[in-house]
Amino acid sequence: MSYYSGKLAVLQSEDVSQVFSQDFADQLVVPCYESVTKKTPEDFFLTWRNGELKLIDKELLKKGGLSVDINPRNGEQRSWPAPKEGTLAQAIGRKTKTVIDATTGWAQDSLHIFRMGYDLRCIERSPIMLALLEDAFNRLEQLDWMQRLKLSAPQLLAGNAIDVLAGLDDAPDCIYIDPMFPAKRKKSALPKKSMLILRDLLGDDLDREALFEAAFAAATKKVVVKCPDHAEPLGGKPSVSFGSKLLRYDVYLKG
Ligand SMILES: C[S@@+](CC[C@H](N)C(=O)[O-])C[C@H]1O[C@@H](n2cnc3c(N)ncnc32)[C@H](O)[C@@H]1O
């Protein structure tokens, strides 16, 4: 039985053939439907709209749905490489060359890191997120500036990062982790719809301490942990932290 059974289905679309949808649903071990009715038990659907793979919940069915956004964030310079500015760049550091994002999710941090010119690999364990990321990285490679600069999308590694990092032949300078922490009591940054959906579908990342240990063992220079203001530092006292009231990047230097 699939981990997603009762939660997720594939919805056929005019964008792809019925056989393609069915194969995709078989890979995820979830049902494939022609349409959704009130009686459909699942709350989440993967489907193709406007040339993109989208994750849709019942509420959003008539709206656009969510895909991995490959566009630069507001205010980010639209050149490559973009300047290494802001708290994320400060945490990763100017001397760092190679980075692994061990918790890629919607890839907003990954794509920011990639656009700043770091040599990036991405790990993700959720088959749903992997499907959305594969679709996004294919779209990224079609962009004019990517083609003009002959750039390839970051390499996507599937699996639990704890195992993937332990088996690396070529360790990166820096490993970046942004696991899902439990939701907070009072005031905190309002999570985006995309993050709420991830929490609904995947739950909190309960093995985040083991992930930190694996990252610290594997990185050659540093581990950067993104966490909400209220969270205890994942690896004890960090060497240095950057951030604002609602969000921190804790940096753990090696040696
Ligand atoms: C909070 S989201 C990351 C959001 C991401 N930084 C972004 O900018 O969109 C956490 C993601 O990490 C993945 N993840 C958590 N622990 C993992 C692990 N041990 N191995 C691989 N992926 C993991 C989860 O499946 C989820 O997609």
The ligand as an SDF file (V2000), in Angstrom:
LIG
                    3D

 27 29  0  0  0  0  0  0  0  0999 V2000
   10.5250   22.7260    4.7950 C   0  0  0  0  0  0  0  0  0  0  0  0
   10.6700   21.8310    3.3010 S   0  0  0  0  0  0  0  0  0  0  0  0
   12.0330   22.6240    2.5020 C   0  0  0  0  0  0  0  0  0  0  0  0
   11.6640   23.8760    1.7980 C   0  0  0  0  0  0  0  0  0  0  0  0
   12.7500   24.4020    0.8980 C   0  0  0  0  0  0  0  0  0  0  0  0
   13.8870   24.9050    1.6290 N   0  0  0  0  0  0  0  0  0  0  0  0
   12.2260   25.4460   -0.0480 C   0  0  0  0  0  0  0  0  0  0  0  0
   12.8590   26.5080   -0.1920 O   0  0  0  0  0  0  0  0  0  0  0  0
   11.1880   25.2200   -0.6920 O   0  0  0  0  0  0  0  0  0  0  0  0
   11.4330   20.3110    3.7810 C   0  0  0  0  0  0  0  0  0  0  0  0
   11.6080   19.3190    2.6420 C   0  0  0  0  0  0  0  0  0  0  0  0
   12.7210   18.4840    2.9500 O   0  0  0  0  0  0  0  0  0  0  0  0
   12.4210   17.1540    2.7030 C   0  0  0  0  0  0  0  0  0  0  0  0
   13.2110   16.3610    3.6710 N   0  0  0  0  0  0  0  0  0  0  0  0
   13.1820   16.4570    5.0170 C   0  0  0  0  0  0  0  0  0  0  0  0
   14.0270   15.5840    5.5880 N   0  0  0  0  0  0  0  0  0  0  0  0
   14.6230   14.9210    4.5660 C   0  0  0  0  0  0  0  0  0  0  0  0
   15.5950   13.8870    4.5010 C   0  0  0  0  0  0  0  0  0  0  0  0
   16.1010   13.3310    5.6120 N   0  0  0  0  0  0  0  0  0  0  0  0
   15.9830   13.4400    3.2830 N   0  0  0  0  0  0  0  0  0  0  0  0
   15.4690   13.9880    2.1410 C   0  0  0  0  0  0  0  0  0  0  0  0
   14.5290   14.9600    2.1360 N   0  0  0  0  0  0  0  0  0  0  0  0
   14.1130   15.4240    3.3330 C   0  0  0  0  0  0  0  0  0  0  0  0
   10.9120   17.0420    2.9290 C   0  0  0  0  0  0  0  0  0  0  0  0
   10.3740   15.9490    2.1880 O   0  0  0  0  0  0  0  0  0  0  0  0
   10.4250   18.3910    2.4070 C   0  0  0  0  0  0  0  0  0  0  0  0
   10.1350   18.3330    1.0280 O   0  0  0  0  0  0  0  0  0  0  0  0
  1  2  1  0
  2  3  1  0
  2 10  1  0
  3  4  1  0
  4  5  1  0
  5  6  1  0
  5  7  1  0
  7  8  2  0
  7  9  1  0
 10 11  1  0
 11 12  1  0
 11 26  1  0
 12 13  1  0
 13 14  1  0
 13 24  1  0
 14 15  1  0
 14 23  1  0
 15 16  2  0
 16 17  1  0
 17 18  1  0
 17 23  2  0
 18 19  1  0
 18 20  2  0
 20 21  1  0
 21 22  2  0
 22 23  1  0
 24 25  1  0
 24 26  1  0
 26 27  1  0
M  CHG  2   2   1   9  -1
M  END
$$$$
